[in-house]
Amino acid sequence: MQYNVTCNKCNRTFTITANGGESLQCTCPYCGQSLFVNLPSQVSPVSPVAQQPINDQHDSGNQNSTQKILLTILIVLILGGLAVFGFIYWQNEKEAAQMELQAQRKAHSDSLMQVRAQMEAQEEAVQKQNEKRKGICSFLTSFYQKAVLVDDADANFYSRYLTDYCRRIVFGLPDGYDADVDESTMWWGAFGNTATEPDLSQLLRNLTVVPIDDNWYKVRLSQDGETEYRQVKVLSQDGHILIDDIR
């Protein structure tokens, strides 16, 4: 009798000839799978169930286990690669942030140093200017004490502290002096006050010199409650202070 057998590996059906009620072993003509078949004693439209040998079932289990292991390894490698990539990316971002922070700190430090250097330069310039003005004030004070606010001031001698321009302002002559000109009167008229009877002691006590700007200074002449001012312009020539103008 003929029986239809379905392979449990490739699921394809083929026909065998045998007696009913027998148990036999056959081979699938399509995939070569070895099958053990129990045939019914009577013809049945239902195809007999093919049983897979124990060895084949064991091999299939081993194959499934191997696939699971490989899949697990693949997943671990992917996750590990993602973790390594994420760590490298985080490390690079961290280093970039640190470098940017260092650059900002350096720029801030350089800016502070520049501001500090500018402030120090300004302070130094102001200090030099103050020292210069203080020296000129001392010069003018000494000039008035020795050459103006004294009896019989020697105008000819102290005119060495005037520029040629200032000598022309004071004496009206470019060079030398006219014997008929009262030098003391012209000298006092240029540097002194307008009081009818100057009190030299009071003028000396009240004498002050203050700077107006880089070259002009104000001399205070005060006596008997009356105060007058002379504005004096000074120049520096060859390291010497000279009076260049008087108002």
Contacts in CASP RR format, 6 or more apart in sequence:
PFRMAT RR
TARGET T0000
AUTHOR 0000-0000-0000
METHOD contacts of the structure
MODEL  1
MQYNVTCNKCNRTFTITANGGESLQCTCPYCGQSLFVNLPSQVSPVSPVA
QQPINDQHDSGNQNSTQKILLTILIVLILGGLAVFGFIYWQNEKEAAQME
LQAQRKAHSDSLMQVRAQMEAQEEAVQKQNEKRKGICSFLTSFYQKAVLV
DDADANFYSRYLTDYCRRIVFGLPDGYDADVDESTMWWGAFGNTATEPDL
SQLLRNLTVVPIDDNWYKVRLSQDGETEYRQVKVLSQDGHILIDDIR
1 17 0 8 1.000
1 18 0 8 1.000
1 19 0 8 1.000
1 20 0 8 1.000
1 43 0 8 1.000
2 15 0 8 1.000
2 16 0 8 1.000
2 17 0 8 1.000
3 15 0 8 1.000
3 16 0 8 1.000
3 17 0 8 1.000
3 18 0 8 1.000
3 20 0 8 1.000
3 37 0 8 1.000
3 39 0 8 1.000
3 47 0 8 1.000
3 48 0 8 1.000
4 13 0 8 1.000
4 14 0 8 1.000
4 15 0 8 1.000
4 47 0 8 1.000
4 48 0 8 1.000
5 13 0 8 1.000
5 14 0 8 1.000
5 15 0 8 1.000
5 16 0 8 1.000
5 26 0 8 1.000
5 35 0 8 1.000
5 37 0 8 1.000
5 47 0 8 1.000
5 48 0 8 1.000
5 50 0 8 1.000
6 12 0 8 1.000
6 13 0 8 1.000
6 47 0 8 1.000
6 50 0 8 1.000
7 13 0 8 1.000
7 14 0 8 1.000
7 28 0 8 1.000
7 30 0 8 1.000
7 31 0 8 1.000
7 33 0 8 1.000
7 35 0 8 1.000
7 50 0 8 1.000
8 33 0 8 1.000
8 35 0 8 1.000
8 50 0 8 1.000
8 51 0 8 1.000
8 52 0 8 1.000
9 28 0 8 1.000
9 31 0 8 1.000
9 33 0 8 1.000
9 52 0 8 1.000
9 56 0 8 1.000
10 28 0 8 1.000
10 30 0 8 1.000
10 31 0 8 1.000
10 33 0 8 1.000
12 28 0 8 1.000
12 30 0 8 1.000
12 31 0 8 1.000
13 47 0 8 1.000
14 28 0 8 1.000
14 29 0 8 1.000
14 30 0 8 1.000
16 24 0 8 1.000
16 26 0 8 1.000
16 37 0 8 1.000
18 24 0 8 1.000
18 39 0 8 1.000
19 39 0 8 1.000
20 39 0 8 1.000
20 40 0 8 1.000
20 41 0 8 1.000
20 42 0 8 1.000
21 38 0 8 1.000
21 39 0 8 1.000
21 40 0 8 1.000
21 41 0 8 1.000
22 39 0 8 1.000
23 36 0 8 1.000
23 37 0 8 1.000
23 38 0 8 1.000
23 39 0 8 1.000
24 36 0 8 1.000
24 37 0 8 1.000
24 39 0 8 1.000
25 34 0 8 1.000
25 35 0 8 1.000
25 36 0 8 1.000
25 37 0 8 1.000
26 34 0 8 1.000
26 35 0 8 1.000
26 37 0 8 1.000
27 33 0 8 1.000
27 34 0 8 1.000
27 35 0 8 1.000
28 34 0 8 1.000
28 35 0 8 1.000
33 52 0 8 1.000
33 56 0 8 1.000
34 53 0 8 1.000
34 56 0 8 1.000
35 50 0 8 1.000
35 51 0 8 1.000
35 52 0 8 1.000
36 50 0 8 1.000
36 51 0 8 1.000
36 52 0 8 1.000
36 53 0 8 1.000
37 48 0 8 1.000
37 50 0 8 1.000
37 51 0 8 1.000
38 48 0 8 1.000
38 49 0 8 1.000
38 51 0 8 1.000
39 48 0 8 1.000
40 48 0 8 1.000
129 214 0 8 1.000
133 211 0 8 1.000
135 241 0 8 1.000
136 211 0 8 1.000
136 217 0 8 1.000
136 234 0 8 1.000
136 241 0 8 1.000
137 209 0 8 1.000
137 210 0 8 1.000
137 211 0 8 1.000
137 217 0 8 1.000
139 234 0 8 1.000
139 241 0 8 1.000
140 209 0 8 1.000
140 217 0 8 1.000
140 219 0 8 1.000
140 232 0 8 1.000
140 234 0 8 1.000
140 243 0 8 1.000
141 207 0 8 1.000
141 209 0 8 1.000
143 158 0 8 1.000
143 161 0 8 1.000
143 243 0 8 1.000
144 191 0 8 1.000
144 207 0 8 1.000
144 209 0 8 1.000
144 219 0 8 1.000
145 204 0 8 1.000
145 207 0 8 1.000
146 158 0 8 1.000
147 153 0 8 1.000
147 154 0 8 1.000
147 155 0 8 1.000
147 157 0 8 1.000
147 158 0 8 1.000
147 161 0 8 1.000
147 191 0 8 1.000
148 187 0 8 1.000
148 188 0 8 1.000
148 191 0 8 1.000
148 192 0 8 1.000
149 192 0 8 1.000
149 200 0 8 1.000
149 203 0 8 1.000
149 204 0 8 1.000
149 207 0 8 1.000
150 200 0 8 1.000
151 200 0 8 1.000
152 184 0 8 1.000
153 184 0 8 1.000
153 187 0 8 1.000
153 188 0 8 1.000
155 170 0 8 1.000
155 183 0 8 1.000
155 184 0 8 1.000
155 186 0 8 1.000
155 187 0 8 1.000
156 177 0 8 1.000
156 183 0 8 1.000
159 167 0 8 1.000
159 170 0 8 1.000
159 171 0 8 1.000
161 241 0 8 1.000
161 242 0 8 1.000
161 243 0 8 1.000
162 170 0 8 1.000
162 242 0 8 1.000
162 243 0 8 1.000
162 244 0 8 1.000
163 235 0 8 1.000
163 237 0 8 1.000
163 242 0 8 1.000
163 243 0 8 1.000
163 244 0 8 1.000
164 174 0 8 1.000
165 244 0 8 1.000
165 245 0 8 1.000
166 242 0 8 1.000
166 243 0 8 1.000
166 244 0 8 1.000
166 245 0 8 1.000
166 246 0 8 1.000
167 173 0 8 1.000
167 174 0 8 1.000
168 174 0 8 1.000
169 190 0 8 1.000
169 245 0 8 1.000
169 246 0 8 1.000
170 186 0 8 1.000
170 187 0 8 1.000
170 190 0 8 1.000
170 246 0 8 1.000
171 177 0 8 1.000
171 181 0 8 1.000
171 183 0 8 1.000
171 186 0 8 1.000
172 186 0 8 1.000
173 181 0 8 1.000
177 183 0 8 1.000
188 198 0 8 1.000
190 246 0 8 1.000
191 230 0 8 1.000
191 246 0 8 1.000
192 198 0 8 1.000
192 221 0 8 1.000
192 230 0 8 1.000
193 203 0 8 1.000
193 221 0 8 1.000
193 223 0 8 1.000
193 226 0 8 1.000
193 228 0 8 1.000
194 228 0 8 1.000
195 223 0 8 1.000
195 224 0 8 1.000
195 226 0 8 1.000
198 223 0 8 1.000
199 223 0 8 1.000
199 224 0 8 1.000
202 222 0 8 1.000
202 223 0 8 1.000
202 224 0 8 1.000
203 221 0 8 1.000
203 222 0 8 1.000
203 223 0 8 1.000
206 220 0 8 1.000
206 221 0 8 1.000
206 222 0 8 1.000
206 223 0 8 1.000
206 227 0 8 1.000
207 219 0 8 1.000
207 220 0 8 1.000
207 221 0 8 1.000
208 219 0 8 1.000
208 220 0 8 1.000
209 217 0 8 1.000
209 218 0 8 1.000
209 219 0 8 1.000
209 220 0 8 1.000
210 217 0 8 1.000
210 218 0 8 1.000
210 220 0 8 1.000
211 217 0 8 1.000
211 218 0 8 1.000
212 218 0 8 1.000
212 231 0 8 1.000
215 233 0 8 1.000
215 234 0 8 1.000
215 235 0 8 1.000
215 244 0 8 1.000
216 231 0 8 1.000
216 232 0 8 1.000
216 233 0 8 1.000
217 231 0 8 1.000
217 232 0 8 1.000
217 233 0 8 1.000
217 234 0 8 1.000
218 229 0 8 1.000
218 230 0 8 1.000
218 231 0 8 1.000
218 232 0 8 1.000
219 229 0 8 1.000
219 230 0 8 1.000
219 231 0 8 1.000
219 232 0 8 1.000
220 227 0 8 1.000
220 228 0 8 1.000
220 229 0 8 1.000
221 227 0 8 1.000
221 228 0 8 1.000
221 229 0 8 1.000
221 230 0 8 1.000
222 228 0 8 1.000
230 246 0 8 1.000
230 247 0 8 1.000
231 246 0 8 1.000
231 247 0 8 1.000
232 243 0 8 1.000
232 245 0 8 1.000
232 246 0 8 1.000
232 247 0 8 1.000
233 243 0 8 1.000
233 244 0 8 1.000
233 245 0 8 1.000
233 246 0 8 1.000
234 241 0 8 1.000
234 242 0 8 1.000
234 243 0 8 1.000
234 244 0 8 1.000
235 241 0 8 1.000
235 242 0 8 1.000
235 244 0 8 1.000
236 242 0 8 1.000
END
